[in-house]
Amino acid sequence: MERVIFGDNQFFAVNHISDEKSRAQSIKFKEDSAIIKTLDEARAVGINTFMCTTHDRIVNICNIIRSQPEKYKDFTIYPCMPYAHKYANAVTELGITGTIKQYVPGNFFGSMFKGGVAFLSKDYLSIMELLVDAEMKMFKNINTPVIFLQNVITDLLLGLRADEVLIAFYHYVKKKYNAEAGFITMNMPKLLDVLEKGGIENPIICASINKAGFRMSGGNDVYEDVLKTRKLRAIAMQVLGGGAIHPKEAMEYVCGLPNIESILFGASSKANIESTYNYVHAFDQQKINA
Amino acid sequence: MIKVALIGAGKMGISHLSILGANPNVEVVGVCDTSKMVNDFLNRYGKFSCFTDYQKMLDETKPDAVFVAVPTKFHYAIIKELLNRKLHVFAEKPFCLTSAQGKELIDLALHQGVVNQVGYHNKFIGTFKEVKRIVDSGALGKIHHFVGESYGPVVTKPQQSTWRSDPTEGGGCLLDYAAHVIDLLIGTLAPVSVVKGSVLDSIYSTSVEDAVYSLLELSNKVKGVLSVNWSDETYRKMSTTITILGTKGKIISDASELKVFLKDSNALPGYDKGWNVKNITELTEPVNFNLRGEEYTSQVDYFINAVAGKVPNTINTFQSAWYTDWAIELIRNNAK
């Protein structure tokens, strides 16, 4: 994985500290061309990996990328699925069964919902596989070496102790897409225990890691201890604590931690992309020199 | 170890179950739902004991406390049964469909001496907690106006019908959506005593309202405006904002950002004269397990701690949720 990965929150009006900023971003990135322009600015700085949720608008972005194979030959996307709000709004409207019926393609459920037949493990895993396939459609012919499960689903399954489903996701994306599975979580230490127990060595885990301890369940000390003593490929996200930490201070903290393979961040302006990227390299360089 | 059971494993029930499953002080002894698919999943993977009959579950599993996350129309009967069995109860919002039912349950809970809480999670969000603290400190001077707003994209096209589209089952924007911001206003300021005017507007739905606009007077005579619309697709998810205006200052807060204007310096420690902006990052207390936001864990932890006798049972009690039911009833009657 690249040292710096570009995120997509700014494109889809996700701002953790201000609803007003969300609206401003939503206006700025109304056109797909504005998203592409920002991705190109990130590429110009040297960031060739884009981690994005399976939002409807990514379909268009993928079309543009596919249409210019030469320009984007080194470009890599890490899909994160599912786009949680799509399903959350559907569950509010249709309930859990109704949502699965709506989103699982084909007539898979035709017979299952009628009878009193017990649901088998393979049924649930088939549902998971069909949902993954549906979400992956938009990335056809695009390089997707790592495929992520979104934190709401990862953490929900974690709390429900449905560890087997997490492990099955890992094996399925490896088999079907020849990709490594990644897991986004707000509960890194607990998740690592579960993945290791399931036989996944050195898993890719993307978690909030920031100086402020924001969205780090258990706190900074617990996370730092896991990074120091355990085996994982960590991606630090929310490094700016939603914008509450100055980029320089934020990057100094994460660059100083062991075992963080990549740093994920998003920004709307070329200047912010450049300065954040440069901070990472400056602090990495300092570490090497020391 | 607190023994907990869950009735209703839908959207909120599953979320509570996951949080309970990750709590080291909780043993989930049973889950009751009508969906075979959900029950089989929870049993197969989480090793939860699943039931389709909640009375059977209560008899067999003997929980200390029960989470109730079924459609609102079933709340009254189920909660009454739980209280009669002297069990601590966490119920999803809204509390009951009528104020009379709610009143009966409040009295019963009091009589039985059990912990009671309703799932108005906004009160566990850092920014809104700080709003309450500032209001209570008196730093805003005499409060004379408020605006409570909530917008989101739940119903953005003509719907197929579900229990949420049936007002007798607890559906509609007023009960399902506006309840949150009404409860937040009441908890922050005071109960609603008079509804001066109300509009319940249908945009896409045929049997329920998609928007609620209302002019409210609180028991402390403060008047303000409620504006709620769940058919606004310019919002990615539910977005709630409260504005409170006093003679010495003003607050505008949503779940992410708190803006406070103070006329005087030294009105409140940590705040300057003029505008102050704080965000959720600095106002959030860490939790041990986080599923889509700290507030969901915080409210469950608070309930479990109240059952264990570690904290008082004072936030989101049946009584406090009843004030919200009562306000909803006043708004609905006024709009007729």
Interface residues (C-beta under 8 A of the other chain):
Chain A: F12 A13 V14 N15 H16 I17 S18 D19 E20 S22 R23 S26 A84 H85 A88 N89 V91 T92 E93 L94 G95 I96 T97 G98 I100 M112 F113 G116 A118 F119 S121 Y124 N151 V152 D155 L156 L157 L158 G159 L160 R161 A162 D163 E164 V165 M186 N187 K190 A212 G213 F214 R215 M216 S217 G218 G219 G241 G242 G243 A244 I245
Chain B: G10 K11 I14 S15 L17 S18 I19 L20 G21 A22 S35 K36 M37 V38 D40 F41 L42 R44 Y45 G46 K47 P153 V154 V155 Q159 Q160 T162 R164 T234 R236 K237 S239 T241 D254 A255 S256 E257 N279 I280 T281 E282 T284 P286 V287 N288 F289 N290 L291 R292 E294
